[in-house]
Each structure stands twice: as structure tokens, then as C-alpha cells.
Amino acid sequence: MSVVVVEPPEDPVVSLEEAKAHLRVDHDDDDDYIESLVKVATATIDGPTGWLGRCLVEQTLEWRGPSFGPCDGRLPYPPVVEIESVKYDDGAGAEQTVPDADYRLIGQPNQPRVVLGYGASWPSARCQDEAVRIRYIAGWPVETAGEGEGAITTWTGPAPIKHAVLMMVAELYENREVATDAPRTELPFAVTALLSTFRVFA
């Protein structure tokens, strides 16, 4: 069983303007560097490889397993926006699609599951790895106000998560050199405190 990112997020949790305001940077010399730090900080906690066990910005994931049974319908890395498709390989190895009417999404926002619709049953999938594939969109959306260069984008997820990302960006920006030879295995205490109530364990 595995979950892969099919389409990564396109928008940042924190905009360049928000990051610069937090850092109190009023020049443009470090814009590219600050944007890279936002990506690094976000990647540390976001999605299937992140510490938080959640998807932050909307992205497309795919759950892959040998049958419909092992996941018990649970879709990792919430919140789940929608299920795009449920596909499987039949006994002959041909890919088939389960009709939308045969399943529904429940348990939002923290325990999303795909379950059978009334009177439906899961089909028999071929006995092999990744015979069943559930593709879904997970993460909080980014809203855009205005158009063109004056457009303002705002991530709609929880404020503590956003502030944690800003704190991580600030630490990386202000401490550009490695302070110790010992590898860091934990997030900074203040960041952990902000994120802990949102963490999802497998």
C-alpha cells in the first residue's frame, strides 16, 4: 500500500509578501531566496513525506493497494476535497472504473473515508500490487482576490499552521549557516507547539 503525489501543489501556503512582512524585509534582493525557503519549510511538514501527516495546499494524491480491503476506505493526508476516480485492474488485467454512484466520501475533515453507496459492493480486483487506485484531491484551497499583478492570494488553512511555516522561514533566513554538526531530527519547539494539535498519525 502506498500514496503518491500525482500533481503537486501549485500555490504556496505563505505568499512572498507575507513572508517578507514577517521577516521585516523591505527590499527585493532576496525575493527568490525567500520563496525557496517557503518551499523548503512547507515541504518539511506537507503531504506524504511531511511531518504533519496532512496536505496543506490542494494537490492530487493516489492511494494504491492490492485490493479494496486494506485501507478500510481510509484516505491518508486530509483534508480531502473530492475523490476524482476509483480504478482497479479486473481479473484479466484490464483497468476498470468504479461508477461514482457506487461510493461516497465521509468522515471529513480529519478521518476521510471512501465507503460504498447504498446497495453497492466493491468489485473483485486482480490479485497484485497496486491493483486498486483511488485518486483524490487533498489540502486547503488558496483563494485569489483581484486580477493581474494586483491579485492577492490567501491560503485558507488554519492560522497556526501558516504561522508555523513563517517561523520556520524566519529561522532559515536568519541562520544560514549550520550551527552544529549534529543533525536536527525535530522541529523547533515553538513550531511543534503550533502544529501538534493538527498532526495526523498513520
N, C-alpha and C positions, 0 to 999 in steps of 0.2 A: 504494500500500500504506500502511495506517495502523493504529494501535492506539488504541482509545478506551476510556475508563473507563465502564463501564455502571453499576456500583454501586460507589461509593467505599467505603473502609474505614470501619467504624463505631467501632472501638476504637483508642485511642492506643498508640503504641509505649511511651510513658512515662506512667505514671499521675500524677495531681496529687500524690499523696502522695510518690511517688518524686522528682518534680521539686522539691517543697518541701524534702525532706530534702537533696537535692543543693545547693539554694540556701541552706540553713540558715534557712529562713523558718518561724517558729513561730506566725504569725497568719494569719487568713483574709481579710484586707483585699484581698490581691492575687490571690485564687484564680482569678477569671475572667481576669485578665490573664496569669497563668502558664499557664493552659490554652490561651489564644490563642497564646502563644509556643511551646508544644509543637506546636501545629498548624502554625505557620509554619516551625519548624525541620524538622519531618517532611516538609512539602511541598517543601522545598528539595532533598531527596535522594530522595524516594519516587516510584515509578511512572513513567509515560511522560514526564512533564515534569521528573523529578528528576535530580540529578547522578549518582546511584549506578547507574542503569540496572537497578534491581530494584524489586519491590514489597515493601514492608515488612510491612504488615498485610494480611490476606486481603481481597481486593477482586475484583470481576468485570471482566475485560477482554474486548475483542473485537478480533481481528485481522481486517482487511478487505482483500481484494485482488481482482485481476481474474481470477485462476484459482488452481488448486491448486499451480501450479508455482513462482511467485516466492519464496515463503518457504522452500522446500525442507523444509517441515514445521516449521521453527523457530518457537518461540513466545517472543517477547521478554518481558523483565521477570520473570525467575524469582524464587523457586522457584514452579513450577506445582503446584497441589494436585490439580486434576482438570479434565478437559475437560467442559464442560456440553453443548455441541452443536456439530456441524459442519453448516452450512447453505449452500445455493447456489441461484442462480437458474438454472433449466433453459433450454433453447433458446426456450421460449415465454414466459419471464419469470416463471414460477411458482416460488415458493420451495419447495425440497425439503430434506429432512433425510437426511444420510448415516447409515445404521444404526450403532449403537455397535460392533457386532461387526466392522465393516469397518476400524477403526483402533484404535491404541493409543498410549499415551504412553510415551516412552523418554527417556533422557539426563538424568534428574534427578541432582543438583539444579541444576546450572549450565548445562546445554545441553539444555533440554527440547525435544522434537520430537514432533509427531504424525505417525505413519507408518501405512502400510497394514497391515492384518491379513493373515494368510496366505491367499493366493488371491484377495484383493480388488483392486479397481482404482478409481481416482478417477473419478467421473462427469464428463461434459462440462458445463462451466458456460457460461452465456451470455457472449459477449464484451463485457463492460462493466465499468466501475469498480465495485469492491466487490461483485462477483458472488458471491464466496466469503466466508463469515463464520464464523470459529472463535471460539466464546465459551468462556472458561475462567476458573478461579479461581486467582489467584496471590497469594503472600505467606505469611508465617508466621502461624499462628493465635495467638489470645490465649486463655489458659486461665483459668477462673474457679473459685475455691475459696470455698465458703460461699454464703450466700444473703442477700438483702435488703441493708440498709445496711452490714452487716459483710462483704459479699463482697469478695474480693481478686482483682484481675485481674493476670495476668502475661503479658507478651509473650514468646513462645518463640524469637525470633530470636537471632542471635549477640550476645553481650555487648558486643563492641567497637562495633557499630552503635548499640546502646542508649546506651552511654556517650558516643558522639559527639553524639547528639541532646541529651543532658543538658548537654554542654559548649556546644552552640550556644544552648540555652535560657539558660544562665548568662551567656553573653556578651551576649545580647539584653536580659536582665533588668538587668544591671549597667551597660550602656552604652545608655541610652535615647535619647540624642541622637546625631545624625550627627557623627562626629569629623572628617570631611573631605569636601570637595566632590567628590572623585574617586570614581567608582562602584567598588564592590568586585565583582570578577569571579571571585574564587577563594574557596574555603572557608578558614577558619583552618588554619594548618599542622598543629596537633595533631589537628584533626578529620579533615583529609585523610589523615594518617598512620594513623588508626584505620580509615578507610573504604577505603583504596586497595586492599587485598587482596580486598575484596568487590565492587569496581566491575566492571560488565559493560559492555563497549563494543559498540555496534551493528555 
